[in-house]
Amino acid sequence: MTPAPAAPQRHSNLDRPHLLRLYELMLRIRAFEELAVEAQKEGYVLGAIHPSIGQEAVAAGVCAQLRRDDLMLSTHRGHGHTLAKGADALAMMRELFGREGGTCGGKGGSMHIADFEVGMLGANGVVSANIPIAAGAAHAIKLRGEDRIVACLFGDGAINRGPFLEGLNWAKVFELPVLFVCEDNGFAATTRTSSMTAGPGAAARAEALDIPAETLDGNDLLALESATRDAIAAIRAGGGPRLLHCRTYRMTGHTAVDPAAYRPAEEVAQWRDADPIARVAALLQDGGSGSDELDAIAAKVRQDMEEICQSAKDSPWPAEARAFEDVQDMGDPRERAY
């Protein structure tokens, strides 16, 4: 898979303030990821983290279009989605470090971040497991007659697992308000997805279930925004589920400690040239933003995120007395099993 060429365009009607906000969001996501990777090397992160560096346009172009009361489910690679949905970066970083004040009290870690206050029902360490959960949440919304929707993000490796078919089929049979988003970075962990996926891929499989689907350049923020707005409008109007297949690329390995030696350097270099943040910067410059303005935004975002990271490092560990909170007591199994 090679990146789509970024053709130079003039955008005289560009909404520059809006694009600047999304540019800042993408920078925040990248800074969060980079600092989390550094923190893991220093021993602060408990458990694996899966960076989404290079995939920030999907988070900004899709997740940032959702209303606060809309629901979202993400994957083990979900930091960017969660930030774009409005979760607090400090609480998220504390969660990665297992500290007091984390989004899940420091008990979930990177792969299980959730924040119900912003509609983030949770990341999920089990590939494709979030898809039937999204269908269930959307079914509840429909039964209540609400106009909220559910956005469900998953990777290309997820489409080869049973819950993908089950979840999409249920969503279509009952015309549920779900936006399915396949964030296709070309790899299922360390295996090239094309070597283990039959047929044209996610969009074709959705269309086989009569779910409208669109394949997009996942590094093109404007295209993602437009497609997402159209899909959400159709879903809210009662049009049933939609699927967006977003082709992108992760610039790191599968996890923060994966050197990704299975990828040719030339391929990585090609995708680095299609970096989504750089593409947005080019659009902004075309629309009148100077390099000094963009550099200042980037520096401020980095400084803010470094302060957040340090604050998370300085946060206390949860009290030992809280270890068994949130744990369901089913009683002595010996008494119930016989």
C-alpha positions as CSV (number, residue, x, y, z in Angstrom):
1,M,0.0,0.0,0.0
2,T,1.4,3.3,-1.1
3,P,0.2,6.8,0.1
4,A,-2.1,8.8,-2.1
5,P,-0.3,11.7,-3.8
6,A,-0.9,15.0,-2.0
7,A,-1.8,17.2,-4.9
8,P,-1.2,21.0,-4.3
9,Q,-4.5,22.9,-4.2
10,R,-5.6,26.4,-3.6
11,H,-8.3,26.9,-0.9
12,S,-9.5,30.4,-1.0
13,N,-12.6,29.6,1.0
14,L,-10.6,27.7,3.7
15,D,-12.1,28.0,7.2
16,R,-8.7,28.9,8.7
17,P,-9.8,29.2,12.4
18,H,-11.5,25.8,12.2
19,L,-8.5,24.2,10.5
20,L,-6.2,25.8,13.1
21,R,-8.1,24.1,15.9
22,L,-7.9,20.7,14.2
23,Y,-4.2,21.4,13.5
24,E,-3.6,22.0,17.2
25,L,-5.6,18.9,18.1
26,M,-3.4,16.8,15.8
27,L,-0.3,18.2,17.3
28,R,-1.7,17.5,20.8
29,I,-2.3,13.9,19.8
30,R,1.2,13.5,18.4
31,A,2.9,15.2,21.4
32,F,0.9,12.9,23.8
33,E,2.0,9.8,21.9
34,E,5.6,10.9,21.7
35,L,5.8,11.7,25.4
36,A,4.1,8.4,26.3
37,V,6.7,6.5,24.3
38,E,9.4,8.3,26.1
39,A,7.8,7.7,29.4
40,Q,7.6,4.0,28.7
41,K,11.3,3.9,28.1
42,E,11.8,5.6,31.4
43,G,9.7,3.0,33.2
44,Y,6.6,5.1,33.9
45,V,4.1,3.3,31.6
46,L,2.7,0.1,33.0
47,G,1.9,-2.3,30.2
48,A,2.1,-2.0,26.4
49,I,1.2,1.2,24.5
50,H,0.3,1.2,20.8
51,P,1.1,4.6,19.3
52,S,-0.9,6.1,16.4
53,I,1.8,8.5,15.2
54,G,1.0,9.2,11.6
55,Q,-2.7,8.5,11.9
56,E,-3.8,11.8,13.6
57,A,-6.0,12.9,10.7
58,V,-8.5,10.0,11.3
59,A,-8.9,11.1,14.9
60,A,-9.3,14.8,14.0
61,G,-11.4,14.2,10.9
62,V,-13.8,11.7,12.4
63,C,-13.9,11.8,16.2
64,A,-13.8,15.6,16.4
65,Q,-17.0,15.7,14.3
66,L,-19.0,13.9,17.0
67,R,-21.2,15.6,19.5
68,R,-20.3,15.3,23.2
69,D,-23.3,13.1,23.8
70,D,-22.5,10.8,20.9
71,L,-20.8,7.6,21.9
72,M,-17.5,6.2,20.8
73,L,-15.6,2.9,21.0
74,S,-12.0,2.6,20.1
75,T,-9.2,0.1,19.9
76,H,-5.9,-0.7,21.7
77,R,-4.5,2.2,19.5
78,G,-7.0,4.7,20.8
79,H,-5.2,7.6,22.5
80,G,-5.9,10.0,19.5
81,H,-9.5,9.0,19.2
82,T,-10.0,9.6,23.0
83,L,-8.3,13.0,22.9
84,A,-10.3,14.0,19.9
85,K,-13.6,13.1,21.7
86,G,-12.7,15.5,24.4
87,A,-11.1,13.4,27.2
88,D,-8.7,15.1,29.5
89,A,-5.0,14.6,28.6
90,L,-3.8,14.6,32.2
91,A,-6.3,12.0,33.3
92,M,-5.3,9.9,30.3
93,M,-1.6,10.2,31.0
94,R,-2.2,9.3,34.7
95,E,-4.1,6.2,33.5
96,L,-1.1,5.1,31.4
97,F,1.1,5.5,34.5
98,G,-1.3,3.7,36.8
99,R,-1.7,6.8,39.0
100,E,-4.5,8.3,41.1
101,G,-6.7,10.5,38.9
102,G,-6.5,8.3,35.8
103,T,-9.6,8.0,33.7
104,C,-10.2,4.5,35.1
105,G,-8.4,5.1,38.4
106,G,-5.2,3.8,37.0
107,K,-6.6,0.3,36.7
108,G,-7.1,0.1,32.9
109,G,-4.0,1.4,31.4
110,S,-3.5,2.4,27.8
111,M,-5.6,-0.3,26.1
112,H,-8.7,0.2,28.3
113,I,-9.1,4.0,28.6
114,A,-12.7,5.0,29.0
115,D,-14.4,8.3,29.8
116,F,-18.2,8.2,30.0
117,E,-18.4,11.9,30.6
118,V,-17.4,12.5,27.0
119,G,-19.1,9.5,25.6
120,M,-16.0,7.4,25.3
121,L,-17.2,3.9,26.2
122,G,-13.8,2.5,26.1
123,A,-10.7,1.3,24.2
124,N,-10.4,-2.4,23.8
125,G,-7.4,-4.7,23.9
126,V,-9.3,-7.5,22.1
127,V,-9.2,-6.9,18.3
128,S,-12.8,-6.3,16.9
129,A,-14.5,-6.8,20.4
130,N,-15.6,-3.2,20.3
131,I,-17.8,-3.8,17.2
132,P,-20.6,-5.7,18.8
133,I,-20.4,-3.5,21.8
134,A,-21.0,-0.5,19.5
135,A,-24.0,-2.3,17.9
136,G,-25.4,-2.9,21.4
137,A,-25.0,0.7,22.4
138,A,-26.6,1.9,19.1
139,H,-29.5,-0.5,19.6
140,A,-30.1,1.1,23.1
141,I,-30.1,4.5,21.5
142,K,-32.6,3.4,18.9
143,L,-34.9,1.9,21.5
144,R,-34.9,5.1,23.4
145,G,-35.7,7.2,20.3
146,E,-32.6,9.4,20.7
147,D,-30.8,11.2,17.9
148,R,-27.3,10.3,19.2
149,I,-25.0,8.0,17.2
150,V,-22.2,5.6,18.0
151,A,-18.8,5.8,16.3
152,C,-16.8,2.6,16.3
153,L,-13.2,2.6,15.2
154,F,-11.2,-0.5,14.5
155,G,-8.1,-1.5,12.5
156,D,-7.9,-3.5,9.2
157,G,-6.9,-6.6,11.1
158,A,-10.3,-6.6,12.8
159,I,-12.3,-7.2,9.6
160,N,-11.0,-10.8,9.5
161,R,-12.6,-11.6,12.9
162,G,-16.1,-12.9,13.5
163,P,-17.4,-9.9,15.5
164,F,-16.9,-7.7,12.4
165,L,-19.5,-9.6,10.5
166,E,-21.8,-10.1,13.5
167,G,-21.7,-6.5,14.5
168,L,-22.2,-5.0,11.0
169,N,-25.0,-7.5,10.2
170,W,-26.9,-6.7,13.4
171,A,-26.4,-3.0,12.8
172,K,-27.9,-3.3,9.3
173,V,-30.7,-5.7,10.1
174,F,-32.0,-3.2,12.7
175,E,-30.8,0.0,10.9
176,L,-28.8,1.1,13.9
177,P,-27.2,4.6,14.2
178,V,-23.5,3.4,13.9
179,L,-20.6,4.9,12.1
180,F,-18.1,2.2,11.5
181,V,-14.6,3.4,10.8
182,C,-11.8,1.1,9.6
183,E,-8.5,2.8,10.4
184,D,-6.4,0.8,7.9
185,N,-2.7,1.2,8.5
186,G,-1.8,-1.8,6.4
187,F,-0.7,-4.1,9.2
188,A,-2.3,-6.4,11.7
189,A,0.2,-6.2,14.4
190,T,3.4,-7.2,12.6
191,T,1.8,-8.9,9.6
192,R,1.0,-7.1,6.4
193,T,-2.8,-7.2,6.2
194,S,-3.0,-7.7,2.5
195,S,-1.3,-11.1,2.9
196,M,-4.1,-12.4,5.0
197,T,-7.2,-10.6,3.8
198,A,-9.2,-12.0,0.9
199,G,-11.1,-9.7,-1.4
200,P,-11.1,-5.9,-1.8
201,G,-11.3,-5.2,2.0
202,A,-13.5,-3.4,4.5
203,A,-15.7,-1.3,2.2
204,A,-16.6,-4.3,0.0
205,R,-17.5,-6.4,3.0
206,A,-19.8,-3.7,4.3
207,E,-21.4,-3.2,0.9
208,A,-22.1,-6.9,0.8
209,L,-24.3,-6.3,3.8
210,D,-26.0,-3.4,2.1
211,I,-24.1,-0.9,4.3
212,P,-23.1,2.2,2.3
213,A,-19.3,2.5,2.5
214,E,-16.6,4.9,1.3
215,T,-12.8,4.5,0.9
216,L,-10.8,7.5,1.8
217,D,-7.2,8.8,2.0
218,G,-6.9,8.6,5.8
219,N,-4.2,11.3,5.8
220,D,-6.5,13.9,4.0
221,L,-8.1,15.8,6.9
222,L,-10.5,17.8,4.7
223,A,-11.8,14.7,2.8
224,L,-12.3,12.9,6.1
225,E,-14.2,15.8,7.6
226,S,-16.5,16.0,4.6
227,A,-17.2,12.3,4.4
228,T,-17.8,12.1,8.1
229,R,-20.2,15.0,8.2
230,D,-22.2,13.4,5.3
231,A,-22.2,10.0,7.0
232,I,-23.3,11.4,10.4
233,A,-26.1,13.4,8.8
234,A,-27.4,10.3,7.0
235,I,-27.2,8.2,10.2
236,R,-29.0,10.9,12.4
237,A,-31.7,11.1,9.7
238,G,-32.5,7.4,10.2
239,G,-30.4,6.1,7.3
240,G,-28.9,3.2,9.3
241,P,-25.2,2.4,9.6
242,R,-22.4,3.7,7.4
243,L,-18.7,2.6,7.0
244,L,-15.7,4.7,6.3
245,H,-12.5,2.9,5.2
246,C,-9.6,5.2,5.9
247,R,-6.2,4.2,4.5
248,T,-3.4,5.6,6.6
249,Y,-0.1,4.4,8.1
250,R,1.5,4.2,11.5
251,M,5.1,5.6,11.6
252,T,6.1,3.5,14.6
253,G,6.0,-0.2,15.2
254,H,2.9,-2.1,16.5
255,T,3.9,-1.2,20.1
256,A,6.3,1.4,21.5
257,V,9.0,-1.2,21.8
258,D,8.5,-2.7,18.3
259,P,11.4,-1.7,15.9
260,A,9.2,-2.5,12.9
261,A,12.1,-4.1,11.0
262,Y,9.5,-6.0,8.9
263,R,8.8,-2.8,6.9
264,P,11.1,-1.5,4.1
265,A,12.7,1.8,4.9
266,E,11.6,3.1,1.5
267,E,8.0,2.5,2.3
268,V,8.2,4.3,5.6
269,A,9.9,7.3,3.9
270,Q,7.1,7.5,1.3
271,W,4.5,7.7,4.0
272,R,6.5,10.2,6.0
273,D,6.3,12.5,3.0
274,A,2.5,12.1,3.3
275,D,2.5,13.1,7.0
276,P,-1.0,14.3,7.8
277,I,0.1,17.1,10.1
278,A,2.5,18.4,7.5
279,R,-0.3,18.3,4.9
280,V,-2.6,20.4,7.2
281,A,0.3,22.9,7.8
282,A,0.7,23.3,4.0
283,L,-3.1,24.0,3.7
284,L,-2.9,26.6,6.4
285,Q,0.1,28.3,4.8
286,D,-1.8,28.3,1.6
287,G,-4.7,29.9,3.4
288,G,-2.6,32.7,4.9
289,S,-0.9,31.3,8.0
290,G,2.7,32.1,8.4
291,S,5.3,29.6,9.5
292,D,6.0,31.6,12.6
293,E,2.4,31.2,13.7
294,L,2.4,27.5,13.1
295,D,5.7,27.0,14.8
296,A,4.4,28.9,17.8
297,I,1.3,26.7,18.0
298,A,3.5,23.6,17.8
299,A,5.8,24.9,20.6
300,K,3.0,25.8,22.9
301,V,1.3,22.4,22.4
302,R,4.6,20.6,23.2
303,Q,5.2,22.7,26.3
304,D,1.7,22.1,27.6
305,M,1.9,18.3,27.0
306,E,5.3,18.1,28.6
307,E,3.8,19.8,31.7
308,I,0.9,17.4,31.7
309,C,3.3,14.4,31.4
310,Q,5.4,15.7,34.3
311,S,2.3,16.3,36.4
312,A,1.2,12.7,35.7
313,K,4.7,11.4,36.8
314,D,4.3,13.4,40.0
315,S,0.8,12.1,40.7
316,P,0.4,9.7,43.7
317,W,-0.3,6.0,43.4
318,P,-3.8,4.9,44.2
319,A,-4.4,3.9,47.8
320,E,-4.1,0.2,48.4
321,A,-7.5,0.2,50.0
322,R,-9.0,0.9,46.5
323,A,-7.5,-2.3,45.0
324,F,-10.8,-4.2,45.3
325,E,-13.1,-1.4,44.4
326,D,-15.0,-1.9,41.1
327,V,-14.6,-5.7,41.5
328,Q,-17.8,-7.7,41.6
329,D,-18.1,-10.1,44.5
330,M,-19.8,-13.3,43.4
331,G,-19.3,-15.1,46.7
332,D,-17.5,-18.4,47.3
333,P,-17.8,-20.5,44.1
334,R,-17.7,-23.7,46.2
335,E,-21.0,-22.7,47.8
336,R,-22.6,-21.9,44.5
337,A,-21.3,-24.6,42.2
338,Y,-22.6,-27.6,44.2
